[in-house]
Amino acid sequence: MVCPVCYAHCENSTTKRWGVYVKNDPEALINIPCTIMDSLKHVAGRSFNFKADGNRYVLDVYRGHNTTVMGDNDWVKFVTDFSLGAGSYVVFDTSKRTTEAYVVHLGFGDFANDGESDEDVEGEGAGVEVFNIESDEDDHEEGDAQEVVYTQGCVLSGVEESLLDVVLANNDGYIGSFFIHRLTTTNITKKIVEIPRKVAQQLNLPPVGVAGIHLEAGECMKVAYHTNCDGRMVFNNRWGGFATQTNLEEGDAVVFSFKPSNRGSMNIICVVHILRMPVV
């Protein structure tokens, strides 16, 4: 939601990490979130310097009574260098000696008919093997207004935290908690993944069924699931096909989020976001 004071998306901004959306006109000045204006005075002065992919950019800063904007030639150059279109999201990390900018290419589009594919699903619960997840995948909670659950021992880098902020800020339509997990060998080579009991219970699903899984704004794939004896939700081995198709890799930090399904053939929609910077 756009703030009526600064005309920016300021509700999820912090003094160390904040973002702006690229407008239709690359020459347009960008509004600074009002929640970080005071801190920006100490960081920026009359100009704002940042690095992106090894290049340095200097933006002019213009302060008004209620709003602060910045831009000019280097902003146009930055938009051009990274081939950004309207709606692209740029995150600025001011926690370092020199501010760094990250271009975020995350899709949040909905799908007509839940993006259902014509592919058949292995029988619901038929021929499903039960595996024991490795001990390093036990989940734990971190109290957060966004209802985020992390895998035990999962620590995100600064870039991954920035990308996670974007995912959490675009949470319309999601239900239950977000599950943050770093993919292991088990998830990739054994082609299974488990959703923690806390997250699974919030979805109020039948113990056996079908989930429609898609990567951000990608194609949806049907994957059967069952509920383990400990309450965890386990995707069957078709998860491996999804991981291969979407180029998921061991070590990737990912976000599992869920939306209700309006199709009888799928009990739930699982949206997966990779917290990985795109190759420019």
DAGI-V753575 format. One record per residue. N is the residue number from 1. RES is the residue in one small letter. D_FIRST is the distance of its C-alpha to the first C-alpha in Angstrom with 1 decimal. Layout:
# DAGI-V753575
{{N;RES;D_FIRST} {N;RES;D_FIRST}}
This chain:
# DAGI-V753575
{{1;m;0.0} {2;v;3.8} {3;c;6.4} {4;p;9.1} {5;v;11.8} {6;c;11.5} {7;y;9.3} {8;a;8.2} {9;h;6.2} {10;c;8.6} {11;e;8.1} {12;n;10.4} {13;s;12.5} {14;t;16.2} {15;t;19.1} {16;k;20.7} {17;r;18.0} {18;w;14.8} {19;g;13.4} {20;v;12.5} {21;y;12.1} {22;v;15.3} {23;k;15.3} {24;n;17.8} {25;d;20.3} {26;p;21.3} {27;e;23.0} {28;a;19.8} {29;l;19.0} {30;i;16.0} {31;n;13.9} {32;i;14.5} {33;p;12.0} {34;c;13.5} {35;t;14.1} {36;i;16.7} {37;m;18.2} {38;d;21.3} {39;s;22.1} {40;l;21.7} {41;k;24.5} {42;h;26.9} {43;v;25.9} {44;a;25.8} {45;g;27.8} {46;r;28.0} {47;s;27.2} {48;f;25.1} {49;n;27.1} {50;f;26.0} {51;k;27.7} {52;a;26.7} {53;d;29.4} {54;g;32.1} {55;n;31.2} {56;r;30.4} {57;y;28.1} {58;v;28.0} {59;l;25.2} {60;d;25.8} {61;v;23.7} {62;y;23.3} {63;r;22.4} {64;g;21.6} {65;h;21.5} {66;n;17.8} {67;t;16.6} {68;t;18.2} {69;v;18.3} {70;m;20.6} {71;g;22.2} {72;d;25.4} {73;n;28.0} {74;d;27.3} {75;w;23.6} {76;v;25.0} {77;k;27.6} {78;f;25.2} {79;v;23.1} {80;t;26.6} {81;d;28.1} {82;f;25.5} {83;s;25.3} {84;l;21.5} {85;g;19.8} {86;a;16.6} {87;g;13.7} {88;s;15.8} {89;y;14.4} {90;v;16.6} {91;v;17.0} {92;f;19.2} {93;d;21.5} {94;t;23.2} {95;s;25.2} {96;k;28.1} {97;r;30.7} {98;t;29.1} {99;t;25.4} {100;e;24.8} {101;a;22.2} {102;y;21.4} {103;v;20.3} {104;v;18.4} {105;h;19.3} {106;l;17.7} {107;g;17.4} {108;f;15.2} {109;g;16.7} {110;d;18.2} {111;f;21.8} {112;a;23.9} {113;n;26.2} {114;d;24.6} {115;g;26.2} {116;e;29.5} {117;s;32.4} {118;d;36.0} {119;e;37.3} {120;d;39.3} {121;v;38.4} {122;e;41.2} {123;g;42.3} {124;e;39.9} {125;g;41.4} {126;a;44.6} {127;g;46.0} {128;v;43.2} {129;e;44.4} {130;v;43.3} {131;f;42.9} {132;n;42.6} {133;i;39.7} {134;e;40.8} {135;s;40.6} {136;d;38.1} {137;e;35.5} {138;d;35.4} {139;d;31.9} {140;h;30.7} {141;e;27.6} {142;e;25.6} {143;g;23.9} {144;d;20.2} {145;a;17.2} {146;q;16.0} {147;e;19.5} {148;v;21.0} {149;v;24.7} {150;y;26.7} {151;t;30.1} {152;q;32.7} {153;g;33.3} {154;c;30.2} {155;v;29.1} {156;l;26.5} {157;s;27.0} {158;g;24.7} {159;v;23.6} {160;e;23.1} {161;e;21.0} {162;s;18.8} {163;l;18.4} {164;l;17.9} {165;d;14.9} {166;v;13.3} {167;v;14.5} {168;l;13.3} {169;a;9.7} {170;n;9.9} {171;n;11.6} {172;d;10.9} {173;g;14.4} {174;y;16.2} {175;i;18.9} {176;g;21.0} {177;s;21.0} {178;f;20.4} {179;f;23.8} {180;i;24.5} {181;h;27.9} {182;r;30.1} {183;l;32.3} {184;t;36.0} {185;t;39.2} {186;t;39.3} {187;n;36.0} {188;i;37.2} {189;t;41.0} {190;k;41.5} {191;k;38.5} {192;i;37.0} {193;v;34.0} {194;e;33.3} {195;i;30.2} {196;p;30.7} {197;r;31.9} {198;k;29.0} {199;v;26.5} {200;a;28.9} {201;q;29.7} {202;q;26.1} {203;l;26.2} {204;n;29.2} {205;l;30.9} {206;p;34.6} {207;p;36.6} {208;v;37.3} {209;g;35.2} {210;v;33.3} {211;a;29.9} {212;g;28.2} {213;i;27.2} {214;h;25.3} {215;l;24.2} {216;e;20.6} {217;a;20.9} {218;g;24.7} {219;e;27.4} {220;c;27.6} {221;m;30.9} {222;k;32.5} {223;v;33.7} {224;a;35.7} {225;y;35.2} {226;h;37.2} {227;t;36.9} {228;n;39.1} {229;c;41.4} {230;d;39.1} {231;g;36.1} {232;r;34.4} {233;m;33.1} {234;v;35.1} {235;f;34.5} {236;n;37.8} {237;n;39.2} {238;r;37.2} {239;w;34.5} {240;g;36.8} {241;g;36.6} {242;f;32.8} {243;a;33.0} {244;t;35.5} {245;q;33.7} {246;t;30.5} {247;n;32.5} {248;l;31.4} {249;e;33.7} {250;e;35.1} {251;g;33.2} {252;d;29.8} {253;a;27.0} {254;v;25.0} {255;v;22.3} {256;f;23.2} {257;s;20.5} {258;f;21.2} {259;k;20.2} {260;p;22.5} {261;s;24.8} {262;n;25.9} {263;r;29.1} {264;g;32.3} {265;s;33.4} {266;m;30.6} {267;n;29.8} {268;i;26.5} {269;i;24.3} {270;c;24.1} {271;v;21.7} {272;v;23.1} {273;h;21.4} {274;i;23.8} {275;l;23.0} {276;r;25.2} {277;m;24.8} {278;p;25.8} {279;v;29.1} {280;v;28.7}}
